[in-house]
């Protein structure tokens, strides 16, 4: 079977994304081929800062030596200074992401891997931007679920970037059915798990303590879980969040659904932040991102750890290969 071809988008050109892409290009890959959508001058500057070889090839070429990187050029409006984002380059950042997404939809690429973006700079550039997940969901016209993963645990989120005051109102039956449906399908289609076991956390302490600490579990979560179990899903819970992540329990789960951002992600990041990746489930293609920011203070200094981007490429390659087998 042919190797999946993945679009590689560095993200904010003044951040660490370009140098991470250069580092990833140093090792020959046996699981996928990569095509960068980026400005060639920025990648060349990153390679020079790192003192590493970089040979930019046509987009349809094959990387054979360390430093080879096929490229689809997406040029910035103005020259880039590492550590200093320029809003005038916001359009190029978004165009690279949308170009990769369009290539995935058309079958040019079998997945996309993305570096960190600077949301504030994109908005300052006159482009309304809440996040790459939302951008890609809008492009595909799909409802999506955010999931972060490392070698120890996969954590999906029922709600993402909401103030705590709004979380309880957002957790309703239609949302939970939608999120669990997307998560269940992704476990089967992208990870090849025929009967995934998903642990569902309660919203309240002790999963509501039979209604004494909140009724969301009794009124919303439990009825949804019972209905989906009757449809064939293997769901465990609602579980108290303070004990669900114990190692002995985690070994029995393929994924965990947390009700809100800081309920599940601190545990994941503590257990292995360097190898953590951010996945967008529900798209018509695999999308995996690094789980860190642009690190502007490190940009151009050769100090950035490429572990998360390496993990993102490996994870996306596996997901793409799984889809290609269907």
Helices and strands as residue ranges (DSSP letters): E 4-9, H 17-24, E 32-38, H 40-50, E 55-58, E 68-73, G 87-89, H 90-105, E 111-114, H 119-124, H 132-140, E 145-149, E 154-157, H 164-170, H 173-189, E 197-201, G 205-208, H 216-216, I 217-221, H 222-230, E 234-239, H 241-244, H 247-250, E 255-258, H 261-272, G 273-275, E 277-281, E 286-290, H 307-324
